[in-house]
Amino acid sequence: MKILIVEDDFTIADQMKLALISWGYEVFLTEDFSDPLVEFNKVSPDLVLMDITLPFNNGFFRCSKIREVSNVPVIFVSSAADNLNMITALNMGGDDFITKPFDLNVLLVKVKALLRRTYEFASSSEQISLPEHKGATYNAADSSLSYNGQKIELTKNESRILNCLMNHKGTIVSRNKLMEELWNDDLYVDENTLSVNVNRLRKKLDEAGLTDFITTKKGQGYIVG
């Protein structure tokens, strides 16, 4: 699998590259920072490692541009690890956040876990029909939702949340259960990240006309019914 590193500290970038190559990945370093998508389009990576502070455009903007054309998983790697930056990273379409300085073994485990969840999940999943009265179809294979002739792209985390809720239709799914679905192989877990992803998913459903599809059960979790 191909990994694109968007990092202007080439000492750190080279360290990540060597470690990832040792695990059998094909790794590319960003050389042209002037355009958010030029290197991405050139490489067509399976995963992106993204710093926040970068020349020309920051990582948040670059991730948002990637999300306009792709659902490829993005891991932010930054020393700016306060809650606001972590939440902003997720809001802009990021899938995970690693704080600098970091252990290369942690990086490798997170990359491997996210790639496995993203691509094994997609290849083994089949279409799931939402309730007939809603007239919508969720397709886990390409992380999308089809409704009234429109196709709504979901991030990998949004897709995993919807998949989990749909697999337990009519049953309350606890926040802990959803967090396990998203981050069971990772070290970083934060309640805020789950809330951000659920709210973002709800907004997309609402914009598609699927209002109140996910119901919050206070103190218990969420339910689709």
TAJO-V123315 format. One record per residue. RES is the residue in one letter. SS is DSSP state (helix for helix, strand for strand, loop for the rest). PSI is psi in radians with two decimals (NA if undefined). Layout:
res=<RES;RES>
ss=<SS;SS>
psi=<PSI;PSI>
This chain:
res=<M;K;I;L;I;V;E;D;D;F;T;I;A;D;Q;M;K;L;A;L;I;S;W;G;Y;E;V;F;L;T;E;D;F;S;D;P;L;V;E;F;N;K;V;S;P;D;L;V;L;M;D;I;T;L;P;F;N;N;G;F;F;R;C;S;K;I;R;E;V;S;N;V;P;V;I;F;V;S;S;A;A;D;N;L;N;M;I;T;A;L;N;M;G;G;D;D;F;I;T;K;P;F;D;L;N;V;L;L;V;K;V;K;A;L;L;R;R;T;Y;E;F;A;S;S;S;E;Q;I;S;L;P;E;H;K;G;A;T;Y;N;A;A;D;S;S;L;S;Y;N;G;Q;K;I;E;L;T;K;N;E;S;R;I;L;N;C;L;M;N;H;K;G;T;I;V;S;R;N;K;L;M;E;E;L;W;N;D;D;L;Y;V;D;E;N;T;L;S;V;N;V;N;R;L;R;K;K;L;D;E;A;G;L;T;D;F;I;T;T;K;K;G;Q;G;Y;I;V;G>
ss=<loop;strand;strand;strand;strand;strand;loop;loop;loop;helix;helix;helix;helix;helix;helix;helix;helix;helix;helix;helix;helix;helix;loop;loop;loop;strand;strand;strand;strand;loop;loop;loop;loop;loop;loop;loop;loop;helix;helix;helix;helix;helix;helix;loop;loop;loop;strand;strand;strand;strand;loop;loop;loop;loop;loop;loop;loop;loop;helix;helix;helix;helix;helix;helix;helix;helix;helix;loop;loop;loop;loop;loop;strand;strand;strand;strand;strand;strand;loop;loop;loop;loop;helix;helix;helix;helix;helix;helix;helix;helix;helix;loop;loop;loop;loop;strand;strand;strand;strand;loop;loop;loop;loop;helix;helix;helix;helix;helix;helix;helix;helix;helix;helix;helix;helix;helix;helix;helix;helix;helix;helix;helix;helix;helix;loop;loop;strand;strand;strand;loop;loop;helix;helix;helix;loop;strand;strand;strand;strand;loop;loop;loop;loop;strand;strand;strand;strand;loop;loop;strand;strand;strand;strand;loop;loop;helix;helix;helix;helix;helix;helix;helix;helix;helix;helix;helix;helix;loop;loop;loop;loop;loop;strand;loop;helix;helix;helix;helix;helix;helix;helix;helix;helix;loop;loop;loop;loop;loop;loop;loop;helix;helix;helix;helix;helix;helix;helix;helix;helix;helix;helix;helix;helix;helix;helix;helix;helix;loop;loop;loop;loop;loop;loop;strand;strand;strand;strand;loop;loop;loop;strand;strand;strand;strand;loop>
psi=<2.64;2.34;2.28;2.18;2.10;1.55;2.18;-0.09;1.73;-0.29;-0.83;-0.74;-0.75;-0.67;-0.78;-0.73;-0.84;-0.72;-0.75;-0.65;-0.66;-0.35;0.08;0.17;2.66;2.10;2.40;2.40;2.43;2.24;-0.56;1.88;0.03;-0.49;2.23;-0.40;-0.12;-0.82;-0.65;-0.82;-0.59;-0.72;-0.64;1.08;2.82;-0.27;2.57;2.32;2.09;2.13;2.88;-0.91;1.94;2.79;2.58;-1.09;2.46;2.99;-0.55;-0.84;-0.76;-0.73;-0.70;-0.63;-0.68;-0.71;-0.33;-0.35;-0.19;2.66;0.30;2.41;2.44;2.21;2.14;2.39;1.89;2.68;-0.22;1.29;0.53;2.89;-0.67;-0.80;-0.66;-0.77;-0.71;-0.72;-0.74;-0.69;-0.55;0.02;0.07;2.69;-0.36;2.98;2.23;2.30;2.28;2.53;2.67;2.77;2.26;-0.52;-0.62;-0.76;-0.85;-0.74;-0.74;-0.74;-0.83;-0.76;-0.76;-0.70;-0.73;-0.83;-0.69;-0.88;-0.58;-0.65;-0.80;-0.72;-0.43;-0.09;2.67;2.97;2.45;2.22;2.27;2.92;2.41;-0.64;-0.31;-0.41;0.49;2.68;2.22;2.20;1.80;-0.43;-0.59;0.30;0.98;2.82;2.20;2.27;2.25;0.72;0.04;2.62;2.11;2.07;2.35;2.57;2.94;-0.70;-0.74;-0.72;-0.73;-0.66;-0.85;-0.72;-0.78;-0.78;-0.68;-0.58;-0.24;0.68;2.34;0.00;2.44;2.25;2.15;2.75;-0.66;-0.68;-0.76;-0.66;-0.64;-0.67;-0.63;-0.69;0.51;-0.36;0.00;2.83;-0.53;2.08;2.30;2.31;-0.62;-0.63;-0.64;-0.79;-0.75;-0.81;-0.71;-0.77;-0.68;-0.70;-0.77;-0.73;-0.75;-0.70;-0.76;-0.78;-0.47;-0.13;0.04;1.19;2.53;0.54;-0.66;2.14;2.36;2.25;1.81;2.21;0.00;-0.80;-2.45;2.71;2.47;2.21;NA>
